[in-house]
Amino acid sequence: MRKNWSPYVWKLLWVVGLIALVLISYHLENKVRNHVAITFQPLSIFWFMPTAYFVFGIYISLVLVRDWTFKWNWPLVVCVTIPLLIIAFYSPVIYTIVQSISSDNNFSLPIPFWMMKINSLGIPSIVAGITLMVGMMGKKKEDYKEIVEG
């Protein structure tokens, strides 16, 4: 028999938390969509989707991080997280700016089609959340070499 069940319990609790996060996200998305259907202001759904996917990315990364010490991996954060956050939140930011500047509701948004295709599944937001946490608490290759070499 196994004496230390702690790793298994933590992983099962993580799965239960993921299911709870999915249910909460589904409920909030329905509320936001109802609000958009009533008010005809889609700004809230533009902000909700990348934010929800970013939170999912952070939560997924909780199972990937092994060492819970803050040790920044700046190349990962600067070269992966920041560009993906810009791609993920470009549409809501531009929509907010154009909506606040424009006096009428008849305006076009300068959003490239490729960016809408990339963001359709929320992958940039999820990966940005994962790489933020891994970059914040992850180790670099040099750190692994020190561990192996002793």
N, CA and C atoms as an extended XYZ file, in Angstrom:
450
Properties=species:S:1:pos:R:3:atomname:S:1:resname:S:1:resid:I:1 pbc="F F F"
N         0.837       -1.197        0.000 N   MET     1
C         0.000        0.000        0.000 CA  MET     1
C         0.873        1.248        0.000 C   MET     1
N         0.346        2.275       -0.566 N   ARG     2
C         1.046        3.545       -0.642 CA  ARG     2
C         0.825        4.333        0.645 C   ARG     2
N         1.907        4.832        1.233 N   LYS     3
C         1.802        5.543        2.504 CA  LYS     3
C         1.525        7.033        2.321 C   LYS     3
N         2.046        7.635        1.247 N   ASN     4
C         1.899        9.069        1.055 CA  ASN     4
C         0.919        9.333       -0.093 C   ASN     4
N        -0.307        9.670        0.245 N   TRP     5
C        -1.343        9.927       -0.746 CA  TRP     5
C        -1.451       11.401       -1.099 C   TRP     5
N        -0.650       12.230       -0.502 N   SER     6
C        -0.755       13.674       -0.679 CA  SER     6
C        -0.690       14.134       -2.144 C   SER     6
N         0.259       13.658       -2.957 N   PRO     7
C         0.283       14.114       -4.353 CA  PRO     7
C        -0.995       13.761       -5.118 C   PRO     7
N        -1.556       12.611       -4.835 N   TYR     8
C        -2.782       12.198       -5.513 CA  TYR     8
C        -3.971       13.050       -5.081 C   TYR     8
N        -4.025       13.352       -3.803 N   VAL     9
C        -5.122       14.178       -3.282 CA  VAL     9
C        -5.054       15.579       -3.880 C   VAL     9
N        -3.843       16.161       -3.961 N   TRP    10
C        -3.706       17.506       -4.530 CA  TRP    10
C        -4.122       17.521       -5.992 C   TRP    10
N        -3.780       16.492       -6.744 N   LYS    11
C        -4.156       16.437       -8.168 CA  LYS    11
C        -5.671       16.280       -8.320 C   LYS    11
N        -6.276       15.469       -7.464 N   LEU    12
C        -7.735       15.326       -7.510 CA  LEU    12
C        -8.440       16.620       -7.114 C   LEU    12
N        -7.907       17.312       -6.117 N   LEU    13
C        -8.473       18.613       -5.745 CA  LEU    13
C        -8.324       19.618       -6.876 C   LEU    13
N        -7.207       19.538       -7.612 N   TRP    14
C        -7.009       20.421       -8.763 CA  TRP    14
C        -8.086       20.155       -9.813 C   TRP    14
N        -8.412       18.885      -10.060 N   VAL    15
C        -9.457       18.537      -11.033 CA  VAL    15
C       -10.810       19.053      -10.570 C   VAL    15
N       -11.113       18.900       -9.296 N   VAL    16
C       -12.376       19.415       -8.754 CA  VAL    16
C       -12.420       20.936       -8.908 C   VAL    16
N       -11.313       21.610       -8.638 N   GLY    17
C       -11.248       23.057       -8.826 CA  GLY    17
C       -11.426       23.461      -10.278 C   GLY    17
N       -10.864       22.676      -11.198 N   LEU    18
C       -11.034       22.965      -12.624 CA  LEU    18
C       -12.498       22.848      -13.037 C   LEU    18
N       -13.162       21.819      -12.554 N   ILE    19
C       -14.584       21.659      -12.861 CA  ILE    19
C       -15.382       22.826      -12.293 C   ILE    19
N       -15.068       23.237      -11.075 N   ALA    20
C       -15.750       24.392      -10.472 CA  ALA    20
C       -15.476       25.658      -11.281 C   ALA    20
N       -14.238       25.852      -11.728 N   LEU    21
C       -13.892       27.027      -12.526 CA  LEU    21
C       -14.646       27.027      -13.859 C   LEU    21
N       -14.784       25.867      -14.469 N   VAL    22
C       -15.537       25.773      -15.727 CA  VAL    22
C       -17.008       26.124      -15.504 C   VAL    22
N       -17.589       25.613      -14.427 N   LEU    23
C       -18.999       25.908      -14.145 CA  LEU    23
C       -19.215       27.390      -13.848 C   LEU    23
N       -18.323       27.977      -13.066 N   ILE    24
C       -18.426       29.411      -12.756 CA  ILE    24
C       -18.254       30.235      -14.023 C   ILE    24
N       -17.293       29.866      -14.842 N   SER    25
C       -17.055       30.591      -16.095 CA  SER    25
C       -18.261       30.494      -17.024 C   SER    25
N       -18.856       29.315      -17.100 N   TYR    26
C       -20.046       29.131      -17.945 CA  TYR    26
C       -21.192       30.012      -17.452 C   TYR    26
N       -21.392       30.052      -16.143 N   HIS    27
C       -22.457       30.877      -15.562 CA  HIS    27
C       -22.202       32.366      -15.843 C   HIS    27
N       -20.963       32.819      -15.634 N   LEU    28
C       -20.638       34.225      -15.884 CA  LEU    28
C       -20.754       34.577      -17.367 C   LEU    28
N       -20.341       33.651      -18.231 N   GLU    29
C       -20.464       33.913      -19.669 CA  GLU    29
C       -21.926       34.071      -20.066 C   GLU    29
N       -22.803       33.235      -19.521 N   ASN    30
C       -24.233       33.379      -19.816 CA  ASN    30
C       -24.770       34.713      -19.334 C   ASN    30
N       -24.348       35.149      -18.156 N   LYS    31
C       -24.780       36.458      -17.650 CA  LYS    31
C       -24.304       37.585      -18.561 C   LYS    31
N       -23.048       37.503      -18.984 N   VAL    32
C       -22.504       38.549      -19.859 CA  VAL    32
C       -23.218       38.535      -21.202 C   VAL    32
N       -23.451       37.363      -21.756 N   ARG    33
C       -24.164       37.279      -23.056 CA  ARG    33
C       -25.596       37.815      -22.944 C   ARG    33
N       -26.261       37.538      -21.835 N   ASN    34
C       -27.605       38.095      -21.628 CA  ASN    34
C       -27.557       39.615      -21.532 C   ASN    34
N       -26.548       40.132      -20.843 N   HIS    35
C       -26.382       41.582      -20.740 CA  HIS    35
C       -26.153       42.201      -22.118 C   HIS    35
N       -25.339       41.545      -22.928 N   VAL    36
C       -25.072       42.039      -24.279 CA  VAL    36
C       -26.345       41.987      -25.127 C   VAL    36
N       -27.141       40.927      -24.982 N   ALA    37
C       -28.379       40.813      -25.751 CA  ALA    37
C       -29.395       41.879      -25.355 C   ALA    37
N       -29.383       42.290      -24.106 N   ILE    38
C       -30.332       43.303      -23.636 CA  ILE    38
C       -29.869       44.709      -24.014 C   ILE    38
N       -28.601       44.995      -23.801 N   THR    39
C       -28.102       46.357      -23.997 CA  THR    39
C       -27.535       46.626      -25.389 C   THR    39
N       -27.258       45.590      -26.165 N   PHE    40
C       -26.647       45.715      -27.493 CA  PHE    40
C       -25.278       46.386      -27.426 C   PHE    40
N       -24.584       46.226      -26.320 N   GLN    41
C       -23.225       46.734      -26.137 CA  GLN    41
C       -22.288       45.530      -25.977 C   GLN    41
N       -21.574       45.130      -27.033 N   PRO    42
C       -20.759       43.911      -26.959 CA  PRO    42
C       -19.416       44.084      -26.250 C   PRO    42
N       -19.151       45.248      -25.695 N   LEU    43
C       -17.855       45.497      -25.066 CA  LEU    43
C       -17.576       44.517      -23.921 C   LEU    43
N       -18.570       44.189      -23.136 N   SER    44
C       -18.340       43.304      -21.988 CA  SER    44
C       -17.941       41.896      -22.423 C   SER    44
N       -18.474       41.401      -23.518 N   ILE    45
C       -18.089       40.060      -23.976 CA  ILE    45
C       -16.686       40.088      -24.568 C   ILE    45
N       -16.302       41.224      -25.186 N   PHE    46
C       -14.940       41.351      -25.709 CA  PHE    46
C       -13.911       41.299      -24.595 C   PHE    46
N       -14.252       41.840      -23.433 N   TRP    47
C       -13.330       41.810      -22.296 CA  TRP    47
C       -13.410       40.495      -21.528 C   TRP    47
N       -14.600       39.902      -21.454 N   PHE    48
C       -14.773       38.694      -20.653 CA  PHE    48
C       -14.017       37.502      -21.225 C   PHE    48
N       -14.108       37.283      -22.521 N   MET    49
C       -13.527       36.073      -23.103 CA  MET    49
C       -12.009       35.980      -22.914 C   MET    49
N       -11.216       36.991      -23.294 N   PRO    50
C        -9.772       36.826      -23.065 CA  PRO    50
C        -9.397       36.770      -21.587 C   PRO    50
N       -10.154       37.467      -20.754 N   THR    51
C        -9.865       37.427      -19.322 CA  THR    51
C       -10.158       36.046      -18.747 C   THR    51
N       -11.265       35.459      -19.143 N   ALA    52
C       -11.605       34.116      -18.653 CA  ALA    52
C       -10.578       33.094      -19.128 C   ALA    52
N       -10.172       33.181      -20.380 N   TYR    53
C        -9.165       32.242      -20.886 CA  TYR    53
C        -7.822       32.441      -20.187 C   TYR    53
N        -7.476       33.687      -19.868 N   PHE    54
C        -6.240       33.969      -19.153 CA  PHE    54
C        -6.272       33.343      -17.757 C   PHE    54
N        -7.417       33.434      -17.086 N   VAL    55
C        -7.568       32.812      -15.763 CA  VAL    55
C        -7.455       31.296      -15.882 C   VAL    55
N        -8.031       30.722      -16.942 N   PHE    56
C        -7.883       29.284      -17.170 CA  PHE    56
C        -6.415       28.908      -17.358 C   PHE    56
N        -5.680       29.717      -18.093 N   GLY    57
C        -4.256       29.451      -18.278 CA  GLY    57
C        -3.489       29.479      -16.975 C   GLY    57
N        -3.800       30.455      -16.139 N   ILE    58
C        -3.140       30.530      -14.824 CA  ILE    58
C        -3.494       29.296      -13.990 C   ILE    58
N        -4.761       28.881      -14.041 N   TYR    59
C        -5.163       27.721      -13.243 CA  TYR    59
C        -4.518       26.442      -13.768 C   TYR    59
N        -4.446       26.287      -15.076 N   ILE    60
C        -3.797       25.104      -15.648 CA  ILE    60
C        -2.330       25.052      -15.238 C   ILE    60
N        -1.698       26.215      -15.161 N   SER    61
C        -0.275       26.239      -14.823 CA  SER    61
C        -0.024       25.803      -13.385 C   SER    61
N        -1.026       25.853      -12.533 N   LEU    62
C        -0.833       25.439      -11.141 CA  LEU    62
C        -0.391       23.986      -11.035 C   LEU    62
N        -0.820       23.170      -11.969 N   VAL    63
C        -0.428       21.768      -11.942 CA  VAL    63
C         0.962       21.571      -12.561 C   VAL    63
N         1.455       22.560      -13.288 N   LEU    64
C         2.749       22.443      -13.957 CA  LEU    64
C         3.911       22.976      -13.123 C   LEU    64
N         3.632       23.928      -12.250 N   VAL    65
C         4.693       24.539      -11.455 CA  VAL    65
C         5.075       23.597      -10.328 C   VAL    65
N         6.367       23.305      -10.223 N   ARG    66
C         6.835       22.377       -9.196 CA  ARG    66
C         7.525       23.088       -8.047 C   ARG    66
N         8.215       24.156       -8.340 N   ASP    67
C         8.953       24.880       -7.307 CA  ASP    67
C         8.262       26.220       -7.093 C   ASP    67
N         7.693       26.435       -5.930 N   TRP    68
C         6.898       27.622       -5.665 CA  TRP    68
C         7.728       28.759       -5.093 C   TRP    68
N         8.860       29.013       -5.697 N   THR    69
C         9.667       30.168       -5.333 CA  THR    69
C         9.676       31.129       -6.505 C   THR    69
N         9.616       32.417       -6.194 N   PHE    70
C         9.619       33.423       -7.255 CA  PHE    70
C        11.018       33.528       -7.839 C   PHE    70
N        11.149       33.076       -9.050 N   LYS    71
C        12.403       33.189       -9.778 CA  LYS    71
C        12.021       33.471      -11.226 C   LYS    71
N        12.134       34.723      -11.605 N   TRP    72
C        11.673       35.153      -12.927 CA  TRP    72
C        12.510       34.551      -14.042 C   TRP    72
N        11.844       34.047      -15.023 N   ASN    73
C        12.471       33.611      -16.264 CA  ASN    73
C        12.119       34.692      -17.291 C   ASN    73
N        12.898       35.757      -17.312 N   TRP    74
C        12.574       36.935      -18.116 CA  TRP    74
C        12.475       36.660      -19.606 C   TRP    74
N        13.323       35.818      -20.206 N   PRO    75
C        13.136       35.554      -21.643 CA  PRO    75
C        11.762       34.958      -21.959 C   PRO    75
N        11.267       34.067      -21.104 N   LEU    76
C         9.947       33.477      -21.321 CA  LEU    76
C         8.844       34.521      -21.168 C   LEU    76
N         8.955       35.344      -20.152 N   VAL    77
C         7.920       36.356      -19.914 CA  VAL    77
C         7.922       37.409      -21.026 C   VAL    77
N         9.103       37.895      -21.397 N   VAL    78
C         9.196       38.981      -22.375 CA  VAL    78
C         8.904       38.495      -23.797 C   VAL    78
N         9.401       37.319      -24.160 N   CYS    79
C         9.282       36.855      -25.543 CA  CYS    79
C         8.021       36.038      -25.815 C   CYS    79
N         7.368       35.534      -24.785 N   VAL    80
C         6.158       34.731      -25.008 CA  VAL    80
C         4.936       35.369      -24.350 C   VAL    80
N         5.006       35.648      -23.058 N   THR    81
C         3.830       36.115      -22.330 CA  THR    81
C         3.358       37.482      -22.811 C   THR    81
N         4.240       38.444      -22.879 N   ILE    82
C         3.834       39.806      -23.246 CA  ILE    82
C         3.288       39.889      -24.672 C   ILE    82
N         3.952       39.286      -25.693 N   PRO    83
C         3.340       39.326      -27.030 CA  PRO    83
C         1.977       38.644      -27.102 C   PRO    83
N         1.827       37.526      -26.391 N   LEU    84
C         0.532       36.846      -26.411 CA  LEU    84
C        -0.541       37.642      -25.681 C   LEU    84
N        -0.179       38.337      -24.611 N   LEU    85
C        -1.147       39.207      -23.943 CA  LEU    85
C        -1.571       40.363      -24.850 C   LEU    85
N        -0.616       40.903      -25.599 N   ILE    86
C        -0.950       41.978      -26.548 CA  ILE    86
C        -1.899       41.458      -27.613 C   ILE    86
N        -1.620       40.276      -28.144 N   ILE    87
C        -2.499       39.694      -29.170 CA  ILE    87
C        -3.877       39.397      -28.580 C   ILE    87
N        -3.927       38.858      -27.375 N   ALA    88
C        -5.201       38.467      -26.771 CA  ALA    88
C        -6.073       39.658      -26.411 C   ALA    88
N        -5.450       40.734      -25.910 N   PHE    89
C        -6.238       41.872      -25.444 CA  PHE    89
C        -6.237       43.047      -26.414 C   PHE    89
N        -5.731       42.861      -27.618 N   TYR    90
C        -5.727       43.932      -28.610 CA  TYR    90
C        -7.158       44.328      -28.988 C   TYR    90
N        -7.989       43.354      -29.285 N   SER    91
C        -9.360       43.644      -29.721 CA  SER    91
C       -10.176       44.391      -28.673 C   SER    91
N       -10.221       43.937      -27.408 N   PRO    92
C       -11.003       44.698      -26.435 CA  PRO    92
C       -10.467       46.102      -26.185 C   PRO    92
N        -9.152       46.256      -26.180 N   VAL    93
C        -8.578       47.580      -25.949 CA  VAL    93
C        -8.929       48.518      -27.097 C   VAL    93
N        -8.751       48.055      -28.342 N   ILE    94
C        -9.065       48.888      -29.511 CA  ILE    94
C       -10.554       49.207      -29.550 C   ILE    94
N       -11.392       48.210      -29.255 N   TYR    95
C       -12.836       48.446      -29.260 CA  TYR    95
C       -13.212       49.485      -28.207 C   TYR    95
N       -12.614       49.411      -27.029 N   THR    96
C       -12.895       50.377      -25.972 CA  THR    96
C       -12.462       51.778      -26.380 C   THR    96
N       -11.276       51.889      -26.951 N   ILE    97
C       -10.770       53.199      -27.374 CA  ILE    97
C       -11.646       53.794      -28.469 C   ILE    97
N       -11.960       52.993      -29.478 N   VAL    98
C       -12.771       53.504      -30.594 CA  VAL    98
C       -14.175       53.860      -30.127 C   VAL    98
N       -14.740       53.060      -29.238 N   GLN    99
C       -16.083       53.351      -28.732 CA  GLN    99
C       -16.098       54.629      -27.901 C   GLN    99
N       -15.052       54.878      -27.137 N   SER   100
C       -15.036       56.089      -26.324 CA  SER   100
C       -14.738       57.340      -27.152 C   SER   100
N       -14.025       57.179      -28.248 N   ILE   101
C       -13.699       58.323      -29.099 CA  ILE   101
C       -14.838       58.647      -30.063 C   ILE   101
N       -15.442       57.623      -30.616 N   SER   102
C       -16.485       57.817      -31.624 CA  SER   102
C       -17.792       58.266      -30.979 C   SER   102
N       -18.452       59.209      -31.619 N   SER   103
C       -19.713       59.719      -31.071 CA  SER   103
C       -20.920       58.903      -31.528 C   SER   103
N       -20.820       58.237      -32.659 N   ASP   104
C       -21.933       57.412      -33.121 CA  ASP   104
C       -21.557       55.936      -33.023 C   ASP   104
N       -22.519       55.082      -33.251 N   ASN   105
C       -22.281       53.646      -33.164 CA  ASN   105
C       -21.885       53.041      -34.505 C   ASN   105
N       -21.668       53.856      -35.495 N   ASN   106
C       -21.311       53.377      -36.818 CA  ASN   106
C       -19.818       53.605      -37.037 C   ASN   106
N       -19.006       52.677      -36.602 N   PHE   107
C       -17.563       52.801      -36.773 CA  PHE   107
C       -16.991       51.431      -37.127 C   PHE   107
N       -15.827       51.444      -37.718 N   SER   108
C       -15.152       50.190      -38.031 CA  SER   108
C       -13.921       50.068      -37.142 C   SER   108
N       -13.586       48.839      -36.818 N   LEU   109
C       -12.463       48.592      -35.924 CA  LEU   109
C       -11.237       48.172      -36.715 C   LEU   109
N       -10.075       48.702      -36.363 N   PRO   110
C        -8.848       48.290      -37.042 CA  PRO   110
C        -8.286       46.990      -36.455 C   PRO   110
N        -9.033       45.891      -36.628 N   ILE   111
C        -8.603       44.598      -36.107 CA  ILE   111
C        -8.307       43.691      -37.297 C   ILE   111
N        -7.065       43.245      -37.446 N   PRO   112
C        -6.737       42.363      -38.566 CA  PRO   112
C        -7.487       41.036      -38.477 C   PRO   112
N        -7.804       40.494      -39.630 N   PHE   113
C        -8.561       39.244      -39.685 CA  PHE   113
C        -7.768       38.085      -39.066 C   PHE   113
N        -6.457       38.054      -39.287 N   TRP   114
C        -5.643       36.965      -38.724 CA  TRP   114
C        -5.690       36.978      -37.203 C   TRP   114
N        -5.815       38.165      -36.606 N   MET   115
C        -5.866       38.251      -35.154 CA  MET   115
C        -7.195       37.717      -34.626 C   MET   115
N        -8.268       37.955      -35.352 N   MET   116
C        -9.563       37.411      -34.939 CA  MET   116
C        -9.554       35.889      -35.046 C   MET   116
N        -8.904       35.351      -36.082 N   LYS   117
C        -8.819       33.896      -36.231 CA  LYS   117
C        -7.994       33.274      -35.117 C   LYS   117
N        -6.888       33.905      -34.765 N   ILE   118
C        -6.032       33.364      -33.709 CA  ILE   118
C        -6.750       33.386      -32.364 C   ILE   118
N        -7.496       34.435      -32.090 N   ASN   119
C        -8.169       34.581      -30.797 CA  ASN   119
C        -9.494       33.842      -30.703 C   ASN   119
N        -9.947       33.221      -31.779 N   SER   120
C       -11.263       32.596      -31.757 CA  SER   120
C       -11.366       31.475      -30.725 C   SER   120
N       -10.295       30.753      -30.467 N   LEU   121
C       -10.325       29.672      -29.480 CA  LEU   121
C        -9.732       30.071      -28.135 C   LEU   121
N        -9.181       31.260      -28.035 N   GLY   122
C        -8.623       31.737      -26.784 CA  GLY   122
C        -7.243       31.180      -26.463 C   GLY   122
N        -6.594       30.581      -27.442 N   ILE   123
C        -5.289       29.970      -27.209 CA  ILE   123
C        -4.242       30.991      -26.745 C   ILE   123
N        -4.149       32.190      -27.354 N   PRO   124
C        -3.144       33.136      -26.848 CA  PRO   124
C        -3.328       33.496      -25.379 C   PRO   124
N        -4.555       33.665      -24.934 N   SER   125
C        -4.806       33.998      -23.527 CA  SER   125
C        -4.423       32.845      -22.607 C   SER   125
N        -4.759       31.628      -22.992 N   ILE   126
C        -4.433       30.463      -22.172 CA  ILE   126
C        -2.925       30.296      -22.062 C   ILE   126
N        -2.240       30.385      -23.196 N   VAL   127
C        -0.782       30.219      -23.183 CA  VAL   127
C        -0.119       31.369      -22.427 C   VAL   127
N        -0.670       32.580      -22.537 N   ALA   128
C        -0.115       33.706      -21.784 CA  ALA   128
C        -0.240       33.466      -20.286 C   ALA   128
N        -1.366       32.928      -19.845 N   GLY   129
C        -1.535       32.616      -18.425 CA  GLY   129
C        -0.574       31.542      -17.949 C   GLY   129
N        -0.412       30.504      -18.757 N   ILE   130
C         0.503       29.420      -18.394 CA  ILE   130
C         1.935       29.932      -18.340 C   ILE   130
N         2.354       30.647      -19.384 N   THR   131
C         3.747       31.095      -19.433 CA  THR   131
C         4.035       32.182      -18.398 C   THR   131
N         3.025       32.940      -18.000 N   LEU   132
C         3.243       33.922      -16.941 CA  LEU   132
C         3.602       33.228      -15.637 C   LEU   132
N         2.827       32.219      -15.283 N   MET   133
C         3.099       31.512      -14.028 CA  MET   133
C         4.394       30.710      -14.101 C   MET   133
N         4.627       30.033      -15.211 N   VAL   134
C         5.864       29.260      -15.355 CA  VAL   134
C         7.057       30.203      -15.413 C   VAL   134
N         6.894       31.346      -16.085 N   GLY   135
C         7.976       32.322      -16.154 CA  GLY   135
C         8.227       33.016      -14.828 C   GLY   135
N         7.208       33.090      -14.005 N   MET   136
C         7.350       33.736      -12.708 CA  MET   136
C         7.943       32.775      -11.673 C   MET   136
N         7.628       31.500      -11.797 N   MET   137
C         8.085       30.535      -10.804 CA  MET   137
C         8.879       29.396      -11.405 C   MET   137
N         9.182       29.513      -12.670 N   GLY   138
C         9.907       28.435      -13.322 CA  GLY   138
C        11.399       28.614      -13.230 C   GLY   138
N        12.087       27.575      -13.606 N   LYS   139
C        13.541       27.618      -13.606 CA  LYS   139
C        14.033       27.645      -15.040 C   LYS   139
N        15.239       28.140      -15.216 N   LYS   140
C        15.862       28.178      -16.531 CA  LYS   140
C        16.666       26.906      -16.743 C   LYS   140
N        17.117       26.693      -17.965 N   LYS   141
C        17.912       25.517      -18.270 CA  LYS   141
C        19.178       25.458      -17.413 C   LYS   141
N        19.772       26.613      -17.150 N   GLU   142
C        20.992       26.638      -16.350 CA  GLU   142
C        20.732       26.099      -14.945 C   GLU   142
N        19.549       26.373      -14.394 N   ASP   143
C        19.221       25.891      -13.064 CA  ASP   143
C        19.103       24.368      -13.047 C   ASP   143
N        18.563       23.800      -14.130 N   TYR   144
C        18.455       22.350      -14.204 CA  TYR   144
C        19.824       21.705      -14.350 C   TYR   144
N        20.743       22.386      -15.040 N   LYS   145
C        22.106       21.864      -15.175 CA  LYS   145
C        22.782       21.805      -13.804 C   LYS   145
N        22.560       22.829      -12.976 N   GLU   146
C        23.144       22.836      -11.637 CA  GLU   146
C        22.617       21.684      -10.798 C   GLU   146
N        21.341       21.371      -10.960 N   ILE   147
C        20.745       20.282      -10.190 CA  ILE   147
C        21.328       18.938      -10.629 C   ILE   147
N        21.462       18.735      -11.956 N   VAL   148
C        21.963       17.477      -12.491 CA  VAL   148
C        23.437       17.293      -12.170 C   VAL   148
N        24.213       18.361      -12.345 N   GLU   149
C        25.649       18.251      -12.122 CA  GLU   149
C        26.004       18.221      -10.641 C   GLU   149
N        25.122       18.708       -9.823 N   GLY   150
C        25.348       18.643       -8.373 CA  GLY   150
C        26.082       19.797       -7.920 C   GLY   150
